[in-house]
């Protein structure tokens, strides 16, 4: 995904900002967010 986005730096920048807003801020602990990412990846049979 990131390799594809890197072709358009302005889109990559906004995608990185969006991901940071989701993963770095808020009241949910970082570890729980990461666990959710891993679980969703496993449920969708995707490599993490």
LOGU-491091 format. One record per atom (N, C-alpha, C): residue number from 1; atom name; x, z, y. Coordinates in steps of 0.02 Angstrom, whole numbers. Layout:
% residues N
{k->NUM&a->CA&c1->X&c3->Z&c2->Y}
...
This chain:
% residues 48
{k->1&a->N&c1->41&c3->0&c2->-59}
{k->1&a->CA&c1->0&c3->0&c2->0}
{k->1&a->C&c1->44&c3->0&c2->63}
{k->2&a->N&c1->93&c3->44&c2->64}
{k->2&a->CA&c1->134&c3->50&c2->125}
{k->2&a->C&c1->177&c3->-12&c2->135}
{k->3&a->N&c1->199&c3->-42&c2->81}
{k->3&a->CA&c1->238&c3->-103&c2->87}
{k->3&a->C&c1->197&c3->-158&c2->119}
{k->4&a->N&c1->134&c3->-162&c2->101}
{k->4&a->CA&c1->89&c3->-212&c2->131}
{k->4&a->C&c1->76&c3->-196&c2->204}
{k->5&a->N&c1->63&c3->-133&c2->220}
{k->5&a->CA&c1->51&c3->-113&c2->289}
{k->5&a->C&c1->112&c3->-124&c2->333}
{k->6&a->N&c1->171&c3->-117&c2->305}
{k->6&a->CA&c1->232&c3->-124&c2->344}
{k->6&a->C&c1->242&c3->-193&c2->373}
{k->7&a->N&c1->206&c3->-242&c2->347}
{k->7&a->CA&c1->209&c3->-310&c2->374}
{k->7&a->C&c1->181&c3->-311&c2->445}
{k->8&a->N&c1->134&c3->-267&c2->458}
{k->8&a->CA&c1->103&c3->-261&c2->525}
{k->8&a->C&c1->117&c3->-191&c2->552}
{k->9&a->N&c1->173&c3->-182&c2->588}
{k->9&a->CA&c1->193&c3->-116&c2->611}
{k->9&a->C&c1->140&c3->-78&c2->650}
{k->10&a->N&c1->100&c3->-113&c2->690}
{k->10&a->CA&c1->48&c3->-78&c2->729}
{k->10&a->C&c1->-5&c3->-49&c2->683}
{k->11&a->N&c1->-20&c3->-83&c2->629}
{k->11&a->CA&c1->-69&c3->-57&c2->580}
{k->11&a->C&c1->-38&c3->0&c2->540}
{k->12&a->N&c1->25&c3->-8&c2->522}
{k->12&a->CA&c1->61&c3->45&c2->486}
{k->12&a->C&c1->62&c3->109&c2->527}
{k->13&a->N&c1->74&c3->103&c2->592}
{k->13&a->CA&c1->76&c3->162&c2->635}
{k->13&a->C&c1->9&c3->198&c2->636}
{k->14&a->N&c1->-45&c3->161&c2->644}
{k->14&a->CA&c1->-110&c3->194&c2->646}
{k->14&a->C&c1->-130&c3->223&c2->578}
{k->15&a->N&c1->-109&c3->189&c2->524}
{k->15&a->CA&c1->-123&c3->216&c2->457}
{k->15&a->C&c1->-85&c3->281&c2->447}
{k->16&a->N&c1->-22&c3->283&c2->469}
{k->16&a->CA&c1->17&c3->344&c2->462}
{k->16&a->C&c1->-12&c3->400&c2->503}
{k->17&a->N&c1->-36&c3->384&c2->563}
{k->17&a->CA&c1->-68&c3->435&c2->604}
{k->17&a->C&c1->-132&c3->462&c2->572}
{k->18&a->N&c1->-170&c3->417&c2->542}
{k->18&a->CA&c1->-232&c3->438&c2->508}
{k->18&a->C&c1->-215&c3->484&c2->449}
{k->19&a->N&c1->-167&c3->464&c2->408}
{k->19&a->CA&c1->-148&c3->505&c2->351}
{k->19&a->C&c1->-122&c3->574&c2->373}
{k->20&a->N&c1->-84&c3->576&c2->427}
{k->20&a->CA&c1->-60&c3->639&c2->453}
{k->20&a->C&c1->-117&c3->683&c2->476}
{k->21&a->N&c1->-167&c3->653&c2->508}
{k->21&a->CA&c1->-225&c3->691&c2->531}
{k->21&a->C&c1->-263&c3->722&c2->472}
{k->22&a->N&c1->-265&c3->685&c2->417}
{k->22&a->CA&c1->-302&c3->709&c2->358}
{k->22&a->C&c1->-261&c3->762&c2->320}
{k->23&a->N&c1->-196&c3->749&c2->312}
{k->23&a->CA&c1->-156&c3->792&c2->269}
{k->23&a->C&c1->-122&c3->851&c2->304}
{k->24&a->N&c1->-110&c3->846&c2->368}
{k->24&a->CA&c1->-71&c3->898&c2->402}
{k->24&a->C&c1->-113&c3->946&c2->443}
{k->25&a->N&c1->-173&c3->928&c2->460}
{k->25&a->CA&c1->-214&c3->971&c2->503}
{k->25&a->C&c1->-274&c3->998&c2->465}
{k->26&a->N&c1->-309&c3->1044&c2->496}
{k->26&a->CA&c1->-370&c3->1071&c2->467}
{k->26&a->C&c1->-360&c3->1139&c2->436}
{k->27&a->N&c1->-412&c3->1164&c2->405}
{k->27&a->CA&c1->-412&c3->1232&c2->378}
{k->27&a->C&c1->-397&c3->1234&c2->303}
{k->28&a->N&c1->-400&c3->1177&c2->270}
{k->28&a->CA&c1->-386&c3->1175&c2->198}
{k->28&a->C&c1->-310&c3->1178&c2->188}
{k->29&a->N&c1->-286&c3->1222&c2->144}
{k->29&a->CA&c1->-214&c3->1228&c2->133}
{k->29&a->C&c1->-183&c3->1162&c2->108}
{k->30&a->N&c1->-122&c3->1149&c2->131}
{k->30&a->CA&c1->-86&c3->1088&c2->112}
{k->30&a->C&c1->-82&c3->1079&c2->37}
{k->31&a->N&c1->-68&c3->1133&c2->1}
{k->31&a->CA&c1->-62&c3->1129&c2->-72}
{k->31&a->C&c1->-127&c3->1107&c2->-105}
{k->32&a->N&c1->-183&c3->1130&c2->-79}
{k->32&a->CA&c1->-247&c3->1111&c2->-108}
{k->32&a->C&c1->-261&c3->1037&c2->-94}
{k->33&a->N&c1->-244&c3->1014&c2->-35}
{k->33&a->CA&c1->-253&c3->942&c2->-20}
{k->33&a->C&c1->-211&c3->900&c2->-67}
{k->34&a->N&c1->-150&c3->921&c2->-79}
{k->34&a->CA&c1->-106&c3->883&c2->-124}
{k->34&a->C&c1->-133&c3->884&c2->-195}
{k->35&a->N&c1->-159&c3->940&c2->-217}
{k->35&a->CA&c1->-189&c3->944&c2->-283}
{k->35&a->C&c1->-249&c3->896&c2->-289}
{k->36&a->N&c1->-289&c3->892&c2->-237}
{k->36&a->CA&c1->-346&c3->845&c2->-237}
{k->36&a->C&c1->-322&c3->773&c2->-243}
{k->37&a->N&c1->-268&c3->757&c2->-208}
{k->37&a->CA&c1->-240&c3->689&c2->-212}
{k->37&a->C&c1->-219&c3->673&c2->-283}
{k->38&a->N&c1->-185&c3->720&c2->-314}
{k->38&a->CA&c1->-161&c3->710&c2->-383}
{k->38&a->C&c1->-221&c3->704&c2->-431}
{k->39&a->N&c1->-271&c3->746&c2->-423}
{k->39&a->CA&c1->-329&c3->744&c2->-467}
{k->39&a->C&c1->-369&c3->679&c2->-460}
{k->40&a->N&c1->-379&c3->657&c2->-399}
{k->40&a->CA&c1->-415&c3->594&c2->-388}
{k->40&a->C&c1->-377&c3->536&c2->-418}
{k->41&a->N&c1->-311&c3->537&c2->-410}
{k->41&a->CA&c1->-269&c3->485&c2->-439}
{k->41&a->C&c1->-277&c3->484&c2->-515}
{k->42&a->N&c1->-274&c3->542&c2->-546}
{k->42&a->CA&c1->-282&c3->547&c2->-618}
{k->42&a->C&c1->-351&c3->524&c2->-641}
{k->43&a->N&c1->-402&c3->545&c2->-605}
{k->43&a->CA&c1->-471&c3->525&c2->-624}
{k->43&a->C&c1->-482&c3->450&c2->-619}
{k->44&a->N&c1->-446&c3->418&c2->-573}
{k->44&a->CA&c1->-452&c3->346&c2->-565}
{k->44&a->C&c1->-400&c3->307&c2->-604}
{k->45&a->N&c1->-363&c3->343&c2->-647}
{k->45&a->CA&c1->-313&c3->313&c2->-689}
{k->45&a->C&c1->-262&c3->273&c2->-649}
{k->46&a->N&c1->-240&c3->303&c2->-593}
{k->46&a->CA&c1->-191&c3->271&c2->-549}
{k->46&a->C&c1->-127&c3->312&c2->-549}
{k->47&a->N&c1->-71&c3->277&c2->-544}
{k->47&a->CA&c1->-8&c3->313&c2->-536}
{k->47&a->C&c1->-6&c3->345&c2->-468}
{k->48&a->N&c1->21&c3->405&c2->-465}
{k->48&a->CA&c1->28&c3->439&c2->-401}
{k->48&a->C&c1->95&c3->425&c2->-372}
